[in-house]
Amino acid sequence: MIAERSEFKGKPMLILKRDESDKFPFSFGLSKAKLILESIEEIKKFVAENEK
């Protein structure tokens, strides 16, 4: 996984890529990052229940 920092309209962004050639990276700003952190246990539960 590759994590890069960027900016969009003057606001900080975090971009997550599987590798350098990832065509569809996952990007989000501070607001969504806070939401993810608040929901991390539910996200872990979701992954555990649906992972094959």
ZAVEXLUM-944290 format. One line per field, with one value per residue (C-alpha): residue in three letters; z, y, x; residue number from 0. Coordinates in steps of 0.05 Angstrom, whole numbers. Layout:
N
torkol = [ALA, ...]
w = [Z, ...]
v = [Y, ...]
u = [X, ...]
zakol = [NUM, ...]
END
This chain:
52
torkol = [MET, ILE, ALA, GLU, ARG, SER, GLU, PHE, LYS, GLY, LYS, PRO, MET, LEU, ILE, LEU, LYS, ARG, ASP, GLU, SER, ASP, LYS, PHE, PRO, PHE, SER, PHE, GLY, LEU, SER, LYS, ALA, LYS, LEU, ILE, LEU, GLU, SER, ILE, GLU, GLU, ILE, LYS, LYS, PHE, VAL, ALA, GLU, ASN, GLU, LYS]
w = [0, -17, 20, -10, 14, -34, -35, -67, -69, -13, 33, 53, 21, 34, -26, -16, -72, -76, -116, -163, -222, -184, -233, -180, -116, -54, -33, 23, 64, 138, 149, 120, 156, 222, 203, 186, 253, 291, 253, 252, 295, 251, 190, 220, 236, 165, 135, 182, 165, 90, 77, 40]
v = [0, 70, 131, 200, 269, 320, 381, 395, 467, 484, 428, 369, 301, 230, 184, 108, 63, -12, 0, 52, 29, 32, 65, 78, 104, 119, 191, 230, 293, 309, 304, 234, 214, 232, 193, 132, 136, 141, 80, 37, -19, -25, -26, -81, -121, -112, -137, -197, -216, -210, -231, -297]
u = [0, 24, -1, 9, -11, -40, -84, -152, -177, -128, -150, -106, -120, -95, -89, -84, -60, -51, 13, 44, 1, -66, -115, -168, -136, -178, -174, -206, -198, -196, -271, -275, -211, -243, -306, -263, -227, -293, -319, -256, -284, -345, -301, -258, -321, -347, -281, -278, -350, -342, -270, -263]
zakol = [0, 1, 2, 3, 4, 5, 6, 7, 8, 9, 10, 11, 12, 13, 14, 15, 16, 17, 18, 19, 20, 21, 22, 23, 24, 25, 26, 27, 28, 29, 30, 31, 32, 33, 34, 35, 36, 37, 38, 39, 40, 41, 42, 43, 44, 45, 46, 47, 48, 49, 50, 51]
END
